[in-house]
């Protein structure tokens, strides 16, 4: 769309910083990260060293967080099913 192209050509990077207040800390859970993605309405969030210094040490994408969350749920489900199956055969 020509209107969107014109807007993109003149947009300043600062206007794209709508999620700048949202950061992830190394000790936070994936569930917390997913909540922050929803609140920030962004696809990538920075991971910072700590809340005071805020030195960026990496980035996490929403897609990666969703994949890891799904894998963890599947692992736990498999463990639960396996334990129940094992107990019923004893």
N, C-alpha and C positions, 0 to 999 in steps of 0.2 A: 504494500500500500504506500503510495507516494507521501501521504501525510505522516506516516510513521517514519519513513526514511528521512524526511526533512527534520523531524523532531530529534531523531537519533544523531543527525549530523551536527546539530547545534546544542545538544544536551551537554552540560558540564558534568564531569565525573562526580563532583560533590553532591549532585542531585541524586545519584545512585546509591548513596551511603545511608539509605533508610534503615538498615539493620545494624548500623555501627554500634549501637548500645548492647547488642546481643553477642555474648562471648561464651565459649566453653572453657571449662577448667579441666585439667587432666584427670581429676578424681571423680568427675561427674558420671552419672550412668547414661546409658544409651537412651533410656526412657526420658530422662531430663533433656537430653539433646533433641529428641523428637518433639518435645513440648516447646523448646526454644525455636526450632525450625517453624513450627506452626505459628507461634507468636510473631516471629520476625518476618514471615512470608518471604523467605529466601531459600536458595538451594545449597548454599555453602556458608559455614560459620567458621570463624577463626578459633583456634585453641590457643589460649595464652598461658604463660608460665604461672601467674597468680593474679588475683583480683586487683592488687595494688600496682604492680609493675606493668602488667598487661603486655609483656613482650610476646609477640606471636611466635609460637613454636610449631605451628602446623595448621591445617585446615581439615574439616570433615564435611563431606557432602551429605545431603539428606538421603540420597539413594544408598550410599554406603551404610549410613546409620540404620536405615530400614532393613537392609540386607542382613546386617549383623544381628539386629533385634529378631528378625525372623529365624535366623540360624540358631540363636540361643533358645527361642521358644521351641523349635523343632528338637533340639538336643534334649531339653528338659522333658518334653513329651515322650521322646524315645526312652529316656531313662526311666520315667514313670511307668510306661507300658512294659518295659523290660523287667523292672523290679516286680511288678504285679504278676507277670507271666512266670518269673522264676519262683516266686513264693507259692503260686498255685500248683507248681509241679513238684514241690518238696514233699 
